[in-house]
Amino acid sequence: SELLLEIVNHQDVDAFALTSVVIALKDDRFEQEPELLLTIQHHPRADARTLGYVDRALARNRPPEPEEEFY
């Protein structure tokens, strides 16, 4: 995860690199890092495609909503 953080914080990072980091974070072999996903979400070079990947990765990590009781 330190390598991924270095990529995100690199001065020459572009939207494609940010998207690649998000895709890597979605892989089950990597530990999920919501803070890094949020950093990418607010990155000035994140484009719409990158933000879509971030949204999906964050949604995958959210616990399921409790079901409402139906009367």
Secondary structure, 3 states (H helix, E strand, C coil): CHHHHHHHHCCCCCHHHHHHHHHHHHCCCCCCCHHHHHHHHCCCCCCHHHHHHHHHHHHHHCCCCCCCCCC
